[in-house]
Protein backbone atom coordinates (compact mmCIF):
# COMPACT_ATOMS: atom_id res chain seq x y z
CA UNK A 1 0.00 0.00 0.00
CA UNK A 2 1.46 3.36 -0.98
CA UNK A 3 1.23 6.59 0.93
CA UNK A 4 -0.38 9.67 -0.53
CA UNK A 5 1.52 12.95 -0.43
CA UNK A 6 -0.73 14.16 2.38
CA UNK A 7 0.02 11.08 4.46
CA UNK A 8 3.74 11.43 3.78
CA UNK A 9 3.78 15.11 4.82
CA UNK A 10 1.73 14.36 7.93
CA UNK A 11 4.26 11.65 8.81
CA UNK A 12 7.16 14.11 8.36
CA UNK A 13 5.40 16.73 10.47
CA UNK A 14 4.64 14.17 13.18
CA UNK A 15 8.21 12.88 13.22
CA UNK A 16 9.39 16.46 13.72
CA UNK A 17 6.60 17.79 15.94
CA UNK A 18 6.42 15.07 18.58
CA UNK A 19 10.06 15.27 19.73
CA UNK A 20 10.08 19.05 19.25
CA UNK A 21 7.03 19.55 21.47
CA UNK A 22 8.43 17.11 24.05
CA UNK A 23 11.66 19.12 24.21
CA UNK A 24 9.95 22.53 24.32
CA UNK A 25 7.41 21.41 26.92
CA UNK A 26 10.21 20.07 29.11
CA UNK A 27 9.35 16.37 29.02
CA UNK A 28 12.83 15.62 27.69
CA UNK A 29 15.71 17.03 29.67
CA UNK A 30 19.40 16.82 28.82
CA UNK A 31 22.30 19.21 29.22
CA UNK A 32 22.70 19.52 25.47
CA UNK A 33 19.04 20.46 25.09
CA UNK A 34 19.28 23.25 27.64
CA UNK A 35 22.46 24.49 25.96
CA UNK A 36 20.70 24.74 22.57
CA UNK A 37 17.27 25.76 23.92
CA UNK A 38 16.92 28.99 21.91
CA UNK A 39 18.02 27.34 18.66
CA UNK A 40 15.58 24.47 19.23
CA UNK A 41 12.73 26.92 19.84
CA UNK A 42 13.56 28.83 16.63
CA UNK A 43 13.92 25.66 14.55
CA UNK A 44 10.34 25.68 13.10
CA UNK A 45 10.78 29.27 11.90
CA UNK A 46 14.13 28.44 10.30
CA UNK A 47 12.65 25.38 8.60
CA UNK A 48 9.70 27.41 7.35
CA UNK A 49 12.03 30.05 5.86
CA UNK A 50 14.15 27.34 4.23
CA UNK A 51 11.06 25.66 2.80
CA UNK A 52 9.87 28.99 1.40
CA UNK A 53 13.29 29.67 -0.15
CA UNK A 54 13.32 26.20 -1.69
CA UNK A 55 9.80 26.64 -3.10
CA UNK A 56 10.64 30.05 -4.55
CA UNK A 57 13.83 28.68 -6.10
CA UNK A 58 12.00 25.76 -7.71
CA UNK A 59 9.25 28.01 -9.10
CA UNK A 60 11.75 30.53 -10.50
CA UNK A 61 13.98 27.82 -11.98
CA UNK A 62 11.07 26.08 -13.68
CA UNK A 63 9.73 29.41 -14.94
CA UNK A 64 13.04 30.42 -16.48
CA UNK A 65 13.68 26.99 -18.03
CA UNK A 66 10.16 26.59 -19.42
CA UNK A 67 10.32 25.43 -23.04
CA UNK A 68 8.22 26.99 -25.75
CA UNK A 69 6.48 24.53 -28.02
CA UNK A 70 5.73 26.36 -31.30
CA UNK A 71 4.49 23.19 -32.98
CA UNK A 72 2.05 22.51 -30.16
CA UNK A 73 0.91 26.14 -30.28
CA UNK A 74 0.19 25.84 -34.02
CA UNK A 75 -1.69 22.61 -33.46
CA UNK A 76 -3.75 24.21 -30.69
CA UNK A 77 -4.57 27.22 -32.88
CA UNK A 78 -5.64 24.86 -35.66
CA UNK A 79 -7.91 22.95 -33.26
CA UNK A 80 -9.41 26.24 -32.06
CA UNK A 81 -10.18 27.27 -35.64
CA UNK A 82 -11.75 23.88 -36.35
CA UNK A 83 -13.90 24.19 -33.23
CA UNK A 84 -14.97 27.72 -34.23
CA UNK A 85 -15.97 26.53 -37.72
CA UNK A 86 -17.91 23.63 -36.24
CA UNK A 87 -19.73 25.93 -33.80
CA UNK A 88 -20.53 28.44 -36.56
CA UNK A 89 -22.04 25.61 -38.65
CA UNK A 90 -24.22 24.74 -35.66
CA UNK A 91 -25.44 28.34 -35.37
CA UNK A 92 -23.25 29.80 -32.66
CA UNK A 93 -22.46 33.49 -33.12
CA UNK A 94 -19.06 34.79 -31.97
CA UNK A 95 -18.70 38.36 -30.79
CA UNK A 96 -15.02 39.14 -31.38
N, C-alpha and C positions, 0 to 999 in steps of 0.2 A: 504494500500500500504506500503510495507516495504522498508527500506532504504538499499542501498548497502553499503559495507564497505567504498568505496570511498566517497559516500555522507555523511556518518557518520563522517569520518575524516575531510572532508571539513567543516562540521558544527562545529566540535570541534575547528578547526583552526580559523574559523570565530568568534566564541564566544570568543576566546582568543585574536585574533588579533585586532578586532575592538576597544575594550576598551583600549587595550595596546597602539595601535597607537594614539588613542585620548589623552591618558595621556602623551605619549612621545612627541607628537607634540604640546602639551600645550593647547588643546581645553578644557580639564578638569583641573580645578585648585582647590586644596584644601590643607590646611596646612599639612594634613597627607601625601599627595602625594609628596609634596616638601621635607618632612622629609625623606621619603623612596625613593627618586628619583634614586639614584644609584642602589639600590636593584631591583627596577622596571625595570631599563634599562638592568640589567644583567639577569633578569628572563628567557628570551628565551634560553640563553646559559645554565643556570642551568637546565631547563626543558629538553633540548637536551641531556645533560650529563646523567640525570636521566633516560631518555628514552633509551639511549644506554646501560646503566648499567642494566636496566630491560631486554632488549633484549638479552644481553650477558648472563645474569643469566638464562633466560628461555632456550636458546640454550644449554648451558652447562648442565643444569639440565636434559633436555630431552635427551641429548647425553649420559649422565652417567646412566640414568634409562631406556635406550632402551633395550627392551627384545629381546633375541634371540629366534628364532622359528625353532628349528631343524626339526620338522615335515614338516613345510612349505618349508624348504630348500631341504629336500629329495624329496618332491613332485615336486618342481621346477626342480630339477636335472632330475627326471624321465620324466617330460614333455619335457625337452631339449633333452634328449636321444631319445624320441619318435619322436620329430620333426626332429632330425638328420637322423634317420632311414627312415622317410618318404621322406626327401629331397634326400637321397642317392638312394632310389628306383626310384625317378623321374629324376635321372641323375646328381644331383648336386655333385661336387667334393669339399671336404673340404681340405684345406691346413693347417694342424695343426702344 
